Amino acid sequence: MAGFRGAEDAGVYKMSEELALIQTVDFFPPIVDDPYDFGRIAASNSLSDVYAMGGTPICALNIVAFPIRCLDPEILKEILQGGMATLKEAEVPLIGGHSIEDEEIKYGLSISGTIHPQKIIRNNTLKAGDALVITKPIGTGVIATALKAQMVEPEHNRDMIKSMSSLNRKAAQVMKKFEVHACTDVTGFGLLGHAKEMVTGSGCMMRIYSQQVPLLKGALKYAQTGLIPGGAYRNKEFIEDFVTGIELIIPELQDLLVDPQTSGGLLISLPQDQAIQFLKILSDQQYLPAAIIGEILPGPEKIEITP
């Protein structure tokens, strides 16, 4: 029901008229210094694709690469404990996994989930008249780059870790109470890259209000300093033929709109009259700033950025 075509967040296989299986896998090298935090972030990121499809994760498998001859096994233990803590919070059992010896640490999970075949939320089924909501601030790529350069302030690093390690579970649960037409999670392609995937094949146009996009504290300052990850430049090339108006905003904000995210928020298209109520309920359940950042309009499959 969902696979390679359409750039969906996860694969979906129909098991019966009332049950479909969601499958996804994700892993990457450390993005933060603390092994436990890295494990939490990787697990949260892996679970997110199931939430974005509207599903419920039911079990997980660990995927580990680790230089066991070079590094203290205690580091690996802390990574796995961090992942396990997030799975416990999500109420998802770990049922196995696989590890290999490698020169570089990598960690992530394969997640299986379930959903009713008629309740799958796809990423490009936008509807004109909808509002566009994001459930987490952006800027993790820029702040992580500042961390690597040893230029990040401790408060900004803590906020980044808190955002990345926060599950999209609550947002997904609230989402089920509303008439959501489309959803994806914001990760490596950045906000505009994933917005492009949403408009492609939708028959709709997306307008994004650049000043309403929530940013992590410090992200704009580090972008102004030039601490931009390489992935942002690739993302900018990926979206350049789909976006108008981006040249009208400051360069630092342009960079943040294509900043590759790790364990970012959900990007949701739902009716305008439901969006405010969605945000109100969500604000009662999570500390992260969520916001209406745009609207869906009839028109060509393009993205318009407003200053």
SEGU-575330 format. One record per residue (C-alpha): residue in one letter; z, x, y. Coordinates in steps of 0.2 Angstrom, whole numbers, plus 5000, padded with zeros to 4 digits. Each point is the difference from the previous one (the first is absolute). Example, Ala and Ser with C-alpha at 12.3 -4.5 7.8 and 13.67 -1.06 7.14 Angstrom:
<pt><nugu>A</nugu><w>5039</w><u>5062</u><v>4978</v></pt>
<pt><nugu>S</nugu><w>4997</w><u>5006</u><v>5017</v></pt>
This chain:
<pt><nugu>M</nugu><w>5000</w><u>5000</u><v>5000</v></pt>
<pt><nugu>A</nugu><w>5002</w><u>5015</u><v>5011</v></pt>
<pt><nugu>G</nugu><w>4994</w><u>5018</u><v>4997</v></pt>
<pt><nugu>F</nugu><w>4989</w><u>5014</u><v>5008</v></pt>
<pt><nugu>R</nugu><w>4990</w><u>4988</u><v>5011</v></pt>
<pt><nugu>G</nugu><w>5007</w><u>4994</u><v>5016</v></pt>
<pt><nugu>A</nugu><w>5013</w><u>5014</u><v>5003</v></pt>
<pt><nugu>E</nugu><w>5014</w><u>4989</u><v>4993</v></pt>
<pt><nugu>D</nugu><w>5018</w><u>5007</u><v>5000</v></pt>
<pt><nugu>A</nugu><w>5002</w><u>4998</u><v>4981</v></pt>
<pt><nugu>G</nugu><w>4990</w><u>4995</u><v>4985</v></pt>
<pt><nugu>V</nugu><w>5003</w><u>4982</u><v>4993</v></pt>
<pt><nugu>Y</nugu><w>4996</w><u>4995</u><v>4983</v></pt>
<pt><nugu>K</nugu><w>5001</w><u>4981</u><v>4994</v></pt>
<pt><nugu>M</nugu><w>5010</w><u>4998</u><v>4985</v></pt>
<pt><nugu>S</nugu><w>5000</w><u>4981</u><v>4999</v></pt>
<pt><nugu>E</nugu><w>4997</w><u>4985</u><v>5012</v></pt>
<pt><nugu>E</nugu><w>5018</w><u>5002</u><v>5007</v></pt>
<pt><nugu>L</nugu><w>5003</w><u>5019</u><v>4999</v></pt>
<pt><nugu>A</nugu><w>4991</w><u>5016</u><v>5007</v></pt>
<pt><nugu>L</nugu><w>5005</w><u>5018</u><v>4998</v></pt>
<pt><nugu>I</nugu><w>5001</w><u>5011</u><v>5015</v></pt>
<pt><nugu>Q</nugu><w>4998</w><u>5019</u><v>4998</v></pt>
<pt><nugu>T</nugu><w>5001</w><u>5014</u><v>5012</v></pt>
<pt><nugu>V</nugu><w>5004</w><u>5019</u><v>5000</v></pt>
<pt><nugu>D</nugu><w>5004</w><u>5012</u><v>5014</v></pt>
<pt><nugu>F</nugu><w>5007</w><u>5017</u><v>5002</v></pt>
<pt><nugu>F</nugu><w>5000</w><u>5015</u><v>5012</v></pt>
<pt><nugu>P</nugu><w>5009</w><u>5016</u><v>5005</v></pt>
<pt><nugu>P</nugu><w>5016</w><u>5000</u><v>5010</v></pt>
<pt><nugu>I</nugu><w>4999</w><u>4993</u><v>5018</v></pt>
<pt><nugu>V</nugu><w>5018</w><u>5004</u><v>5004</v></pt>
<pt><nugu>D</nugu><w>5012</w><u>5014</u><v>4997</v></pt>
<pt><nugu>D</nugu><w>5014</w><u>4991</u><v>4990</v></pt>
<pt><nugu>P</nugu><w>4995</w><u>4997</u><v>4981</v></pt>
<pt><nugu>Y</nugu><w>5010</w><u>4984</u><v>4999</v></pt>
<pt><nugu>D</nugu><w>4992</w><u>4992</u><v>5016</v></pt>
<pt><nugu>F</nugu><w>4983</w><u>5006</u><v>4993</v></pt>
<pt><nugu>G</nugu><w>5003</w><u>4990</u><v>4984</v></pt>
<pt><nugu>R</nugu><w>5005</w><u>4984</u><v>5009</v></pt>
<pt><nugu>I</nugu><w>4985</w><u>5001</u><v>5011</v></pt>
<pt><nugu>A</nugu><w>4988</w><u>5003</u><v>4986</v></pt>
<pt><nugu>A</nugu><w>5007</w><u>4985</u><v>4990</v></pt>
<pt><nugu>S</nugu><w>5000</w><u>4989</u><v>5015</v></pt>
<pt><nugu>N</nugu><w>4982</w><u>5005</u><v>5004</v></pt>
<pt><nugu>S</nugu><w>4995</w><u>4996</u><v>4981</v></pt>
<pt><nugu>L</nugu><w>5008</w><u>4983</u><v>5000</v></pt>
<pt><nugu>S</nugu><w>4991</w><u>4995</u><v>5016</v></pt>
<pt><nugu>D</nugu><w>4983</w><u>4996</u><v>4993</v></pt>
<pt><nugu>V</nugu><w>5007</w><u>4987</u><v>4989</v></pt>
<pt><nugu>Y</nugu><w>5009</w><u>4992</u><v>5014</v></pt>
<pt><nugu>A</nugu><w>4984</w><u>5000</u><v>5011</v></pt>
<pt><nugu>M</nugu><w>4991</w><u>4990</u><v>4986</v></pt>
<pt><nugu>G</nugu><w>5013</w><u>4987</u><v>5001</v></pt>
<pt><nugu>G</nugu><w>5007</w><u>5005</u><v>4983</v></pt>
<pt><nugu>T</nugu><w>5017</w><u>5004</u><v>4992</v></pt>
<pt><nugu>P</nugu><w>5002</w><u>5018</u><v>4992</v></pt>
<pt><nugu>I</nugu><w>5008</w><u>4999</u><v>4983</v></pt>
<pt><nugu>C</nugu><w>5000</w><u>5018</u><v>4993</v></pt>
<pt><nugu>A</nugu><w>4996</w><u>5018</u><v>5005</v></pt>
<pt><nugu>L</nugu><w>4995</w><u>5017</u><v>4992</v></pt>
<pt><nugu>N</nugu><w>5004</w><u>5016</u><v>5009</v></pt>
<pt><nugu>I</nugu><w>4986</w><u>5013</u><v>5003</v></pt>
<pt><nugu>V</nugu><w>5007</w><u>5018</u><v>5003</v></pt>
<pt><nugu>A</nugu><w>4992</w><u>5017</u><v>5003</v></pt>
<pt><nugu>F</nugu><w>5013</w><u>5014</u><v>5002</v></pt>
<pt><nugu>P</nugu><w>5001</w><u>5019</u><v>5000</v></pt>
<pt><nugu>I</nugu><w>5014</w><u>5001</u><v>4988</v></pt>
<pt><nugu>R</nugu><w>5000</w><u>5019</u><v>4998</v></pt>
<pt><nugu>C</nugu><w>5001</w><u>5003</u><v>5019</v></pt>
<pt><nugu>L</nugu><w>5011</w><u>4987</u><v>5007</v></pt>
<pt><nugu>D</nugu><w>5017</w><u>4994</u><v>4995</v></pt>
<pt><nugu>P</nugu><w>5000</w><u>4985</u><v>4988</v></pt>
<pt><nugu>E</nugu><w>5013</w><u>4992</u><v>5011</v></pt>
<pt><nugu>I</nugu><w>4987</w><u>4996</u><v>5013</v></pt>
<pt><nugu>L</nugu><w>4990</w><u>4990</u><v>4987</v></pt>
<pt><nugu>K</nugu><w>5015</w><u>4991</u><v>4996</v></pt>
<pt><nugu>E</nugu><w>5003</w><u>4995</u><v>5018</v></pt>
<pt><nugu>I</nugu><w>4982</w><u>4994</u><v>5002</v></pt>
<pt><nugu>L</nugu><w>5002</w><u>4989</u><v>4984</v></pt>
<pt><nugu>Q</nugu><w>5017</w><u>4993</u><v>5006</v></pt>
<pt><nugu>G</nugu><w>4992</w><u>4996</u><v>5017</v></pt>
<pt><nugu>G</nugu><w>4986</w><u>4990</u><v>4991</v></pt>
<pt><nugu>M</nugu><w>5012</w><u>4992</u><v>4988</v></pt>
<pt><nugu>A</nugu><w>5011</w><u>4994</u><v>5015</v></pt>
<pt><nugu>T</nugu><w>4985</w><u>4991</u><v>5008</v></pt>
<pt><nugu>L</nugu><w>4995</w><u>4992</u><v>4984</v></pt>
<pt><nugu>K</nugu><w>5018</w><u>4994</u><v>4998</v></pt>
<pt><nugu>E</nugu><w>4999</w><u>4993</u><v>5017</v></pt>
<pt><nugu>A</nugu><w>4984</w><u>4991</u><v>4996</v></pt>
<pt><nugu>E</nugu><w>5007</w><u>4994</u><v>4983</v></pt>
<pt><nugu>V</nugu><w>4986</w><u>5009</u><v>4991</v></pt>
<pt><nugu>P</nugu><w>5004</w><u>5009</u><v>4983</v></pt>
<pt><nugu>L</nugu><w>4993</w><u>5017</u><v>4997</v></pt>
<pt><nugu>I</nugu><w>4993</w><u>5000</u><v>4982</v></pt>
<pt><nugu>G</nugu><w>4993</w><u>5017</u><v>4998</v></pt>
<pt><nugu>G</nugu><w>4989</w><u>5013</u><v>5008</v></pt>
<pt><nugu>H</nugu><w>4991</w><u>5016</u><v>4998</v></pt>
<pt><nugu>S</nugu><w>5003</w><u>5018</u><v>5007</v></pt>
<pt><nugu>I</nugu><w>4989</w><u>5016</u><v>5001</v></pt>
<pt><nugu>E</nugu><w>5004</w><u>5018</u><v>5006</v></pt>
<pt><nugu>D</nugu><w>4990</w><u>5003</u><v>5016</v></pt>
<pt><nugu>E</nugu><w>5001</w><u>5012</u><v>5014</v></pt>
<pt><nugu>E</nugu><w>5003</w><u>4986</u><v>5013</v></pt>
<pt><nugu>I</nugu><w>5013</w><u>4986</u><v>4999</v></pt>
<pt><nugu>K</nugu><w>4992</w><u>4983</u><v>4999</v></pt>
<pt><nugu>Y</nugu><w>5009</w><u>4984</u><v>4996</v></pt>
<pt><nugu>G</nugu><w>4996</w><u>4981</u><v>5000</v></pt>
<pt><nugu>L</nugu><w>4999</w><u>4985</u><v>4988</v></pt>
<pt><nugu>S</nugu><w>4989</w><u>4989</u><v>4991</v></pt>
<pt><nugu>I</nugu><w>5005</w><u>4982</u><v>5004</v></pt>
<pt><nugu>S</nugu><w>4997</w><u>4984</u><v>4990</v></pt>
<pt><nugu>G</nugu><w>5002</w><u>4983</u><v>5008</v></pt>
<pt><nugu>T</nugu><w>4996</w><u>4982</u><v>4997</v></pt>
<pt><nugu>I</nugu><w>4993</w><u>4985</u><v>5010</v></pt>
<pt><nugu>H</nugu><w>4992</w><u>4983</u><v>4998</v></pt>
<pt><nugu>P</nugu><w>4981</w><u>5003</u><v>5000</v></pt>
<pt><nugu>Q</nugu><w>4998</w><u>4987</u><v>5013</v></pt>
<pt><nugu>K</nugu><w>5013</w><u>5008</u><v>5012</v></pt>
<pt><nugu>I</nugu><w>4992</w><u>5017</u><v>5002</v></pt>
<pt><nugu>I</nugu><w>5000</w><u>5006</u><v>5018</v></pt>
<pt><nugu>R</nugu><w>4985</w><u>5010</u><v>5003</v></pt>
<pt><nugu>N</nugu><w>4997</w><u>5012</u><v>5014</v></pt>
<pt><nugu>N</nugu><w>4984</w><u>4993</u><v>5008</v></pt>
<pt><nugu>T</nugu><w>5002</w><u>4981</u><v>4999</v></pt>
<pt><nugu>L</nugu><w>5004</w><u>4999</u><v>5019</v></pt>
<pt><nugu>K</nugu><w>4998</w><u>4984</u><v>5009</v></pt>
<pt><nugu>A</nugu><w>4995</w><u>4997</u><v>5018</v></pt>
<pt><nugu>G</nugu><w>5014</w><u>4994</u><v>5010</v></pt>
<pt><nugu>D</nugu><w>5013</w><u>5011</u><v>4991</v></pt>
<pt><nugu>A</nugu><w>5013</w><u>5012</u><v>5008</v></pt>
<pt><nugu>L</nugu><w>5001</w><u>5017</u><v>4993</v></pt>
<pt><nugu>V</nugu><w>5018</w><u>5006</u><v>4996</v></pt>
<pt><nugu>I</nugu><w>5006</w><u>5018</u><v>4995</v></pt>
<pt><nugu>T</nugu><w>5017</w><u>5001</u><v>4992</v></pt>
<pt><nugu>K</nugu><w>5004</w><u>5019</u><v>5004</v></pt>
<pt><nugu>P</nugu><w>4997</w><u>5012</u><v>5014</v></pt>
<pt><nugu>I</nugu><w>4987</w><u>5013</u><v>4998</v></pt>
<pt><nugu>G</nugu><w>5001</w><u>5019</u><v>5003</v></pt>
<pt><nugu>T</nugu><w>5006</w><u>5008</u><v>4984</v></pt>
<pt><nugu>G</nugu><w>4985</w><u>5012</u><v>4999</v></pt>
<pt><nugu>V</nugu><w>5003</w><u>5007</u><v>5017</v></pt>
<pt><nugu>I</nugu><w>5019</w><u>5001</u><v>4998</v></pt>
<pt><nugu>A</nugu><w>4998</w><u>5008</u><v>4983</v></pt>
<pt><nugu>T</nugu><w>4988</w><u>5013</u><v>5008</v></pt>
<pt><nugu>A</nugu><w>5013</w><u>5004</u><v>5013</v></pt>
<pt><nugu>L</nugu><w>5013</w><u>5002</u><v>4985</v></pt>
<pt><nugu>K</nugu><w>4989</w><u>5013</u><v>4992</v></pt>
<pt><nugu>A</nugu><w>4998</w><u>5009</u><v>5017</v></pt>
<pt><nugu>Q</nugu><w>5019</w><u>5000</u><v>5001</v></pt>
<pt><nugu>M</nugu><w>4998</w><u>4990</u><v>5017</v></pt>
<pt><nugu>V</nugu><w>5008</w><u>4983</u><v>4995</v></pt>
<pt><nugu>E</nugu><w>5016</w><u>4994</u><v>5008</v></pt>
<pt><nugu>P</nugu><w>5013</w><u>4995</u><v>4986</v></pt>
<pt><nugu>E</nugu><w>5001</w><u>4982</u><v>5007</v></pt>
<pt><nugu>H</nugu><w>4981</w><u>4998</u><v>4998</v></pt>
<pt><nugu>N</nugu><w>5000</w><u>5007</u><v>4983</v></pt>
<pt><nugu>R</nugu><w>5013</w><u>4988</u><v>4994</v></pt>
<pt><nugu>D</nugu><w>4991</w><u>4985</u><v>5007</v></pt>
<pt><nugu>M</nugu><w>4984</w><u>5006</u><v>4991</v></pt>
<pt><nugu>I</nugu><w>5009</w><u>5002</u><v>4984</v></pt>
<pt><nugu>K</nugu><w>5009</w><u>4983</u><v>5002</v></pt>
<pt><nugu>S</nugu><w>4983</w><u>4991</u><v>5003</v></pt>
<pt><nugu>M</nugu><w>4991</w><u>5008</u><v>4986</v></pt>
<pt><nugu>S</nugu><w>5014</w><u>4997</u><v>4987</v></pt>
<pt><nugu>S</nugu><w>5002</w><u>4982</u><v>5005</v></pt>
<pt><nugu>L</nugu><w>4992</w><u>4988</u><v>4987</v></pt>
<pt><nugu>N</nugu><w>4987</w><u>4988</u><v>5005</v></pt>
<pt><nugu>R</nugu><w>5009</w><u>4988</u><v>4989</v></pt>
<pt><nugu>K</nugu><w>5008</w><u>4989</u><v>5013</v></pt>
<pt><nugu>A</nugu><w>4984</w><u>4998</u><v>5010</v></pt>
<pt><nugu>A</nugu><w>4991</w><u>4995</u><v>4984</v></pt>
<pt><nugu>Q</nugu><w>5013</w><u>4987</u><v>4996</v></pt>
<pt><nugu>V</nugu><w>4999</w><u>4993</u><v>5017</v></pt>
<pt><nugu>M</nugu><w>4981</w><u>5000</u><v>4999</v></pt>
<pt><nugu>K</nugu><w>5000</w><u>4988</u><v>4986</v></pt>
<pt><nugu>K</nugu><w>5008</w><u>4987</u><v>5010</v></pt>
<pt><nugu>F</nugu><w>4985</w><u>4999</u><v>5012</v></pt>
<pt><nugu>E</nugu><w>4981</w><u>4997</u><v>4999</v></pt>
<pt><nugu>V</nugu><w>4995</w><u>5018</u><v>4999</v></pt>
<pt><nugu>H</nugu><w>4981</w><u>5003</u><v>4999</v></pt>
<pt><nugu>A</nugu><w>4999</w><u>5018</u><v>4998</v></pt>
<pt><nugu>C</nugu><w>5011</w><u>5016</u><v>4998</v></pt>
<pt><nugu>T</nugu><w>5000</w><u>5018</u><v>4997</v></pt>
<pt><nugu>D</nugu><w>5012</w><u>5014</u><v>5002</v></pt>
<pt><nugu>V</nugu><w>4997</w><u>5014</u><v>5013</v></pt>
<pt><nugu>T</nugu><w>4999</w><u>5017</u><v>4992</v></pt>
<pt><nugu>G</nugu><w>4989</w><u>5015</u><v>4999</v></pt>
<pt><nugu>F</nugu><w>4985</w><u>4992</u><v>5010</v></pt>
<pt><nugu>G</nugu><w>5011</w><u>4996</u><v>5015</v></pt>
<pt><nugu>L</nugu><w>5002</w><u>4984</u><v>5009</v></pt>
<pt><nugu>L</nugu><w>4981</w><u>4999</u><v>5005</v></pt>
<pt><nugu>G</nugu><w>4994</w><u>5006</u><v>4983</v></pt>
<pt><nugu>H</nugu><w>5009</w><u>4986</u><v>4991</v></pt>
<pt><nugu>A</nugu><w>4995</w><u>4988</u><v>5014</v></pt>
<pt><nugu>K</nugu><w>4982</w><u>5005</u><v>4996</v></pt>
<pt><nugu>E</nugu><w>5002</w><u>4996</u><v>4982</v></pt>
<pt><nugu>M</nugu><w>5007</w><u>4983</u><v>5005</v></pt>
<pt><nugu>V</nugu><w>4985</w><u>4995</u><v>5011</v></pt>
<pt><nugu>T</nugu><w>4987</w><u>5007</u><v>4988</v></pt>
<pt><nugu>G</nugu><w>4992</w><u>4985</u><v>4991</v></pt>
<pt><nugu>S</nugu><w>5012</w><u>4988</u><v>5009</v></pt>
<pt><nugu>G</nugu><w>4987</w><u>4992</u><v>5012</v></pt>
<pt><nugu>C</nugu><w>5013</w><u>5002</u><v>5014</v></pt>
<pt><nugu>M</nugu><w>5004</w><u>5012</u><v>5015</v></pt>
<pt><nugu>M</nugu><w>5017</w><u>5007</u><v>5003</v></pt>
<pt><nugu>R</nugu><w>5007</w><u>5003</u><v>5017</v></pt>
<pt><nugu>I</nugu><w>5015</w><u>5012</u><v>5001</v></pt>
<pt><nugu>Y</nugu><w>5012</w><u>5001</u><v>5015</v></pt>
<pt><nugu>S</nugu><w>5003</w><u>5019</u><v>5001</v></pt>
<pt><nugu>Q</nugu><w>5016</w><u>4998</u><v>5011</v></pt>
<pt><nugu>Q</nugu><w>5008</w><u>4988</u><v>4987</v></pt>
<pt><nugu>V</nugu><w>4999</w><u>5012</u><v>4985</v></pt>
<pt><nugu>P</nugu><w>5018</w><u>5006</u><v>4996</v></pt>
<pt><nugu>L</nugu><w>5002</w><u>5019</u><v>5000</v></pt>
<pt><nugu>L</nugu><w>5013</w><u>5010</u><v>4992</v></pt>
<pt><nugu>K</nugu><w>5011</w><u>5009</u><v>5013</v></pt>
<pt><nugu>G</nugu><w>4993</w><u>5017</u><v>5004</v></pt>
<pt><nugu>A</nugu><w>4983</w><u>4997</u><v>4993</v></pt>
<pt><nugu>L</nugu><w>4991</w><u>4998</u><v>5017</v></pt>
<pt><nugu>K</nugu><w>5009</w><u>5016</u><v>5006</v></pt>
<pt><nugu>Y</nugu><w>4994</w><u>5010</u><v>4985</v></pt>
<pt><nugu>A</nugu><w>4983</w><u>4994</u><v>5001</v></pt>
<pt><nugu>Q</nugu><w>4999</w><u>5005</u><v>5018</v></pt>
<pt><nugu>T</nugu><w>5005</w><u>5018</u><v>4994</v></pt>
<pt><nugu>G</nugu><w>4985</w><u>5000</u><v>4989</v></pt>
<pt><nugu>L</nugu><w>5010</w><u>4998</u><v>4983</v></pt>
<pt><nugu>I</nugu><w>4986</w><u>4990</u><v>4992</v></pt>
<pt><nugu>P</nugu><w>4998</w><u>5001</u><v>4981</v></pt>
<pt><nugu>G</nugu><w>4982</w><u>5004</u><v>4993</v></pt>
<pt><nugu>G</nugu><w>4999</w><u>4983</u><v>4992</v></pt>
<pt><nugu>A</nugu><w>5000</w><u>4992</u><v>5017</v></pt>
<pt><nugu>Y</nugu><w>4983</w><u>5008</u><v>5004</v></pt>
<pt><nugu>R</nugu><w>4992</w><u>4994</u><v>4984</v></pt>
<pt><nugu>N</nugu><w>5007</w><u>4983</u><v>5003</v></pt>
<pt><nugu>K</nugu><w>4992</w><u>5000</u><v>5018</v></pt>
<pt><nugu>E</nugu><w>4983</w><u>5004</u><v>4992</v></pt>
<pt><nugu>F</nugu><w>5003</w><u>4986</u><v>4987</v></pt>
<pt><nugu>I</nugu><w>5002</w><u>4986</u><v>5013</v></pt>
<pt><nugu>E</nugu><w>4989</w><u>5006</u><v>5015</v></pt>
<pt><nugu>D</nugu><w>4986</w><u>4988</u><v>4996</v></pt>
<pt><nugu>F</nugu><w>5011</w><u>4985</u><v>4998</v></pt>
<pt><nugu>V</nugu><w>5011</w><u>5002</u><v>5016</v></pt>
<pt><nugu>T</nugu><w>4997</w><u>4997</u><v>5019</v></pt>
<pt><nugu>G</nugu><w>5011</w><u>5002</u><v>5014</v></pt>
<pt><nugu>I</nugu><w>5010</w><u>5015</u><v>4993</v></pt>
<pt><nugu>E</nugu><w>4994</w><u>5011</u><v>5013</v></pt>
<pt><nugu>L</nugu><w>5009</w><u>4990</u><v>5013</v></pt>
<pt><nugu>I</nugu><w>5017</w><u>5005</u><v>4994</v></pt>
<pt><nugu>I</nugu><w>5009</w><u>5016</u><v>5002</v></pt>
<pt><nugu>P</nugu><w>4995</w><u>5014</u><v>4987</v></pt>
<pt><nugu>E</nugu><w>5018</w><u>5001</u><v>4993</v></pt>
<pt><nugu>L</nugu><w>4999</w><u>4981</u><v>4995</v></pt>
<pt><nugu>Q</nugu><w>4983</w><u>5002</u><v>4993</v></pt>
<pt><nugu>D</nugu><w>5007</w><u>5013</u><v>4989</v></pt>
<pt><nugu>L</nugu><w>5014</w><u>4989</u><v>4994</v></pt>
<pt><nugu>L</nugu><w>4989</w><u>4986</u><v>4996</v></pt>
<pt><nugu>V</nugu><w>4991</w><u>5011</u><v>4987</v></pt>
<pt><nugu>D</nugu><w>5016</w><u>5009</u><v>4995</v></pt>
<pt><nugu>P</nugu><w>5001</w><u>5001</u><v>4981</v></pt>
<pt><nugu>Q</nugu><w>5016</w><u>4990</u><v>4995</v></pt>
<pt><nugu>T</nugu><w>5011</w><u>5003</u><v>4985</v></pt>
<pt><nugu>S</nugu><w>5009</w><u>4984</u><v>4994</v></pt>
<pt><nugu>G</nugu><w>4995</w><u>4990</u><v>5015</v></pt>
<pt><nugu>G</nugu><w>5002</w><u>4982</u><v>5003</v></pt>
<pt><nugu>L</nugu><w>4990</w><u>4985</u><v>4995</v></pt>
<pt><nugu>L</nugu><w>4986</w><u>4994</u><v>5011</v></pt>
<pt><nugu>I</nugu><w>4999</w><u>4981</u><v>4999</v></pt>
<pt><nugu>S</nugu><w>4988</w><u>4987</u><v>5006</v></pt>
<pt><nugu>L</nugu><w>5007</w><u>4983</u><v>5002</v></pt>
<pt><nugu>P</nugu><w>4999</w><u>4985</u><v>5011</v></pt>
<pt><nugu>Q</nugu><w>5005</w><u>5002</u><v>5018</v></pt>
<pt><nugu>D</nugu><w>5013</w><u>4986</u><v>5000</v></pt>
<pt><nugu>Q</nugu><w>5008</w><u>5008</u><v>4985</v></pt>
<pt><nugu>A</nugu><w>5001</w><u>5018</u><v>5005</v></pt>
<pt><nugu>I</nugu><w>5014</w><u>4998</u><v>5012</v></pt>
<pt><nugu>Q</nugu><w>5011</w><u>4991</u><v>4987</v></pt>
<pt><nugu>F</nugu><w>4995</w><u>5014</u><v>4987</v></pt>
<pt><nugu>L</nugu><w>5006</w><u>5013</u><v>5012</v></pt>
<pt><nugu>K</nugu><w>5016</w><u>4991</u><v>5004</v></pt>
<pt><nugu>I</nugu><w>5005</w><u>4998</u><v>4982</v></pt>
<pt><nugu>L</nugu><w>4995</w><u>5018</u><v>4996</v></pt>
<pt><nugu>S</nugu><w>5011</w><u>5007</u><v>5015</v></pt>
<pt><nugu>D</nugu><w>5015</w><u>4992</u><v>4992</v></pt>
<pt><nugu>Q</nugu><w>4997</w><u>5009</u><v>4984</v></pt>
<pt><nugu>Q</nugu><w>4994</w><u>5018</u><v>5005</v></pt>
<pt><nugu>Y</nugu><w>5004</w><u>5012</u><v>5014</v></pt>
<pt><nugu>L</nugu><w>4982</w><u>5006</u><v>5002</v></pt>
<pt><nugu>P</nugu><w>4990</w><u>4994</u><v>5015</v></pt>
<pt><nugu>A</nugu><w>4986</w><u>4989</u><v>4995</v></pt>
<pt><nugu>A</nugu><w>4988</w><u>4992</u><v>5012</v></pt>
<pt><nugu>I</nugu><w>4984</w><u>4990</u><v>5003</v></pt>
<pt><nugu>I</nugu><w>4987</w><u>5013</u><v>5004</v></pt>
<pt><nugu>G</nugu><w>4984</w><u>4990</u><v>5001</v></pt>
<pt><nugu>E</nugu><w>4990</w><u>4985</u><v>4996</v></pt>
<pt><nugu>I</nugu><w>4985</w><u>4995</u><v>4988</v></pt>
<pt><nugu>L</nugu><w>4985</w><u>4993</u><v>5008</v></pt>
<pt><nugu>P</nugu><w>4983</w><u>4994</u><v>4995</v></pt>
<pt><nugu>G</nugu><w>4986</w><u>5013</u><v>5002</v></pt>
<pt><nugu>P</nugu><w>4993</w><u>5016</u><v>4993</v></pt>
<pt><nugu>E</nugu><w>5011</w><u>5010</u><v>4988</v></pt>
<pt><nugu>K</nugu><w>5006</w><u>5012</u><v>5013</v></pt>
<pt><nugu>I</nugu><w>5017</w><u>5005</u><v>5008</v></pt>
<pt><nugu>E</nugu><w>5003</w><u>4999</u><v>5019</v></pt>
<pt><nugu>I</nugu><w>5014</w><u>5010</u><v>5008</v></pt>
<pt><nugu>T</nugu><w>5007</w><u>4993</u><v>5016</v></pt>
<pt><nugu>P</nugu><w>5010</w><u>5012</u><v>5012</v></pt>
